[in-house]
């Protein structure tokens, strides 16, 4: 029969071994610094703003505006500093810099589009050894380089009561069909898009030429949100007969939500067609000027309707009393369909619908009846 006299000693040895194992596994180990609280994060040095000099506001479109300052930190060299602008959908990056050996930074505040007061802030990004920081917001406004005329309330949506617009946080790619266009139209179209970008904050990107005509059976080019074309009235279903000399509007939209969760209809395909049988004078000056007609129809394409104020570019007749330049009502409307509204978020659908409440592409009519 086996002896049990050694059992107490054996049990004591086992207990001692287990205690040693438990003691070993309870020793804390160093964790990778992922930005969360922890031993390494706790050892990060502080980062504070020593000074910030904001640009004067309001600024005028196209003028130089800078945000200069410095940070105070034991780790102040080569720190990434970002200038951000507050939209309803969140903070948007404007510019980026790295601090020098004295902790100084130099950031450019863009004045490339007209907007009411929006907040800027400066953000110093954290590192493994230094904490980040964000400044308080500072209001900044950019005004046009001219004095807009008329009533700011003189504007309408293309579909009153509905938010029909592009996603202003994405570039809009457009193509030009010059197959039936007068000579020299590309310069006018480009100028009109530049003015539209100033008014909306949207980036319009020229994607090249095309043979597509909105309202026709011609194929639509890939990766294209908008086509600008000239055509005979018989070449498009968009009615260019009578005194109508151009039309612009939406072809497809997609379901979306605004930054505040409201329903919107994101434009995915759109266009404008001008009547190539109408002898519109070149340029932007005077009645029926070709450039002013383009500017008017582009207003429809981004989501604006007509207004009864003849000071506005969106007046339905090509009187063009202000030489193709968007005025107070036009600009106010474009703020409501542009970047000041924040980014849209797609909420379903394949982007090839057109709700029944969106009207047919809207016209501009010649100042005097055609002969």
C-alpha angles and dihedrals in degrees: 000000000000117000119246096195093100094052097092091051091048093050091049091053092050092049091050091050093050091049091053092050092049091049092051096050093049094065109111117241128212114265127214111257105246096164094270125114112285143118094292094043089051089056094054113120118240124259121207135171112252094185142346125192112197124202120255115270134246095040125189120243113271097014122127115264125173140181111214129178149119139243131225114223142121084239099047102133122098094358115161111243122188130195111214134187123211117237125174087259095052142277117334124202114244105168142347135210141166122235120246126229090284093051094252124147136190121202132178118228107210118235094179097117136036115251142155120242113318125169124251124198135179119229124195108202119228124244132197089269103031134050122236128235141196126210126226117271121270122199118238130181130189118204129195119265088243137046108263115224133220135023116330088214092060098104139091138194118251087240105030112223094020131089104231110168147119121270096263092205093064127067116253111225116211136182132201128224109201095165092111098018128116118255116277100023096126092071091051093047091049092050091049091052091049090054091047091052091051090052098045107026088231119135112232114198123199107227099182140262128325141179093220120121118197110240094026135097093249115123119266117237119244123257091015127131099181141023125199113199146160119221145158114263089249092058098064138043089223101101110247096162128116114013094339109115100172144006134200135179150103129319101177137008137184130219112260145159130232124231088268093050097256120143116263137171112229114212110233101166129023143144152173131228126197124200108250092198092065113089098225112179114247120254133026103284125098138007117328091005110172095229092051091052090053091049091050094050092046087058089059091047093058092048111275127130131202128294133204094226108099091202088072126085088227092065105124096235121071092237087131095193090169100044101251096308121134112244136202098291093041092051093047090052092048091053086059093055098034142070095301088073092060130231124324122228119214111236104185145308130085096267096251102103130105114197116226092241092064105094126226115276107296123244138226114207129211117260093240127030114268116258 
